[in-house]
């Protein structure tokens, strides 16, 4: 069943899933989604978030570890996933954070997840709309090149470390503002950085960054999303078969 | 083959493995160990550490993720393990960090590890010598209750968060000293905290802490080490069998 929530926030496409990334969904949204047969998911970074989301009526949980890109907590996927699976009491749980390969997907399933929720790996897909300057930096980066920083959104979010962070971390730099003031402060600057980096400006290329998880170190080429997906699934199945052979 | 390195640092027991936790082993130690048939291992938190350790001649690598207790880097086990397995080119790799259950062991094997290296879970063993005050705090803690802090050793090490860290983080507190000066500064204070906490002193109980990983949230009871080990292995085998059934 696919419903168009055309009255909500300019959504024009039929919806099959609403995923909440920061906080619990408003009760009206959950009620409406249930009436329309639309599943409601929530990303959680701590067990206490899962308790709140289940109380709010979400249908499935996404356990997002600290290694994920964007807004993350501090608990790693290896530790968080089994905790959320236990709290979910049979509701589906997807694991997120650190998953860009079939072996990592197999590990997530071993932890008890029903599936995986990938983000960073799609930034290496041909379909992704990020500019070339950003993608080139991702392909050159290692797993040590990310950090959780509040300097873009006002809340800690994992992103590629760049000269931007060096500037904000200087002893005489002001602390970032809380959400939503920090994005209001820096979004225009980021539009200029992105445009100048894409035009090849050296300073802008040093500043250039975007949200990405620690798996950035494993991204080596831009490939079609369908090819990435097929390889993750095939490698996951192969790894599970190999594990079975160890018994 | 088991050799007594009785001339080295007061070691009186036959050795089967030498594991280096901070930096590469001295060349003389590697040469001697190879002559005596003693395996040399190294804990690594970044791919570049693995490159250095392999150049130094270590026989096996332990990929230790940020979720581990003690001195850790920032890369999570989910991301680090496959990177180290790839660099090891067939040498054995153990995964460490976030592993205290059979499902977590199965996940580590799925990531390509040949085995696991557990630390925190032994702090919940009956054989462990930590004081009762510390163990009680571990059993009551959640996965959110650890942090990486340099306030004990001078280098970032994951430990249970306590009033100790609140004090060091006050705006007017001095920064911790580098290793090895910080342990010289605080080790006597820690002896007093441990003794007073064990005697039930309220302030000391608030300060009490020790090195532990994020799996602390899954420790619920003190059990014999043999029982912990047997359960991890049995649950790992069961989970691998369950995964096979999904294919």
Interface residues (C-beta under 8 A of the other chain):
Chain A: X46 X47 X48 X65 X66 X67 X73 X74 X75 X76 X77 X78 X79 X80 X82 X83 X97 X98 X99 X101 X103 X104 X106 X107 X108 X109 X110 X111 X112 X142 X143 X144 X147 X213 X214 X215 X217 X218 X237 X239 X240 X241 X243 X244 X246 X247
Chain B: X46 X47 X48 X65 X66 X67 X73 X74 X75 X76 X77 X78 X79 X80 X82 X83 X97 X98 X99 X101 X103 X104 X106 X107 X108 X109 X110 X111 X112 X142 X143 X144 X147 X213 X214 X215 X217 X218 X237 X239 X240 X241 X243 X244 X246 X247
